[in-house]
Amino acid sequence: MAKTRANPARSCPVAAFQKMISGKYKLRIVWDLKDGPRRYGEIRSGLLRGTEGSAEITPRVLSRELKALTESGLVDRKDFGEVPPKVEYRLTRKGKSFVPVVAAIREWGERNLSETAALVDAAE
């Protein structure tokens, strides 16, 4: 009889959470949507704000990230059925409950990563 392995995402809430938010832009998208609904272009320009160099999110990657967030239940997509297309993204109740987690990560980063950046700058 063959052994079956349990899906770690099902048995461990941390693994499930990690799988849900994995991706370069998901946390930033959730953070951007905390203030209310945004259209695709507004989300894209929000992600590009504060980037350095040629860092740019491609439309394909942004669409994939938004689709994954929608499928996980964090984001709701509303299509107005107009021409030209008008689509808005907003946080669901589940997504809004996730904002304090992102805020805590952001605060931790401000406290701890600014010290690291200062040390790297001083060493250069």
N, C-alpha and C positions, 0 to 999 in steps of 0.2 A: 504494500500500500504506500503510495507516494504521499509525502508530507506536503501540505499546502502552507504557504507563508501568509501571515496576516498582512494586510495592507497597512504600512506604518501610518499613513495619513488618517486611517480610520481608527486605529488603536491609540494614537498619541495626538492630543489636541495641539501640541506645539508643532508637530510635523504637518498637521492639517493646516494650521495657521500659516506656517512658512510656505507651503505650497500655494495657498490662496493669494499671498501678497508677493510671491516671488516675481521678479521682473524689475527692470531698471526704473520704471516710471510710475508704477502703481501707487506707491505711497505719496508721491508728489501730486498725482491726479486727485487722489482722495483729499489731500490737503487743499488743493486748489478749489475743489467743489464744496468745501465746508461753508463758504460764504453764500452759496446758492447755485442755481442752475447756470450752466455754461454751454455755449455752443462749441462745436469741434474746434473752430479757429481760435476761440478764446482760450480753450484748454491748451492748444498747441503753443500759442504765444506765451501763455503763462509758464509752460515748461521751459521755454527758451529764455525767459527772463533770468538774468543773472548768470548765464552760462558764459564760459570763456572760450576763445578760439573758434574752431569750426564745429563745435558740438551742436548737433541738430538732430531732432527726432524726425524720422521719416514718417510719412503718412501711413505706410503699411504697419509700422511698429505701433504707432499711436492707436490705430484702429484695432489691432490685435489686443493691446492692453485694455482698451475700453470694452471690447467684447468679453474678455476674461473677467473684468470687474462686474460686468452686467450678469454674466453667467454665475458668478459667485454670490450674487445678490447684494453687493455693496452699492452698485450704481444702477439707476433706472434710465433707460433711453426712451425719449419721447420723440416720435416722428410726426411732424405736422402735416405730412403729405402734400407739401407745396412744391412748386417749381419756381425758382431754384430750390433744391432741398433745404429744409430747415429741420434740424435735429438738435435737441437739447439733452444734456446729461445732468442728472441730479443724484445726490446721495439718497439711498433708501433709509429706512429706520435703522436697519442693520449697519449701513454705511455711516450714519450719524453716530451710532454707538462706538464706532471705531476711531472717530476723530480724537478723543482724549488719549488713545494709545499713540497715535501719530504725534500728538502734541508732546507727550512724554518723551518720545524718541527724539523729537526736535530739541526739547530742553536739554536732554542728556548730551546731544551733539554740541549744543552751544556751550555747555559747561566744560565738556571734556575734550572736544576736538579743537576748540580754539586754543587751548593750552598746547596741544600737539603741534598745531600750525605755527604758533609763536616759537616753539623750540626749533622747528625745521627752518623757519625764517632766520632765526639767530645763528644757526649752524652754517647757513649759506653765506 
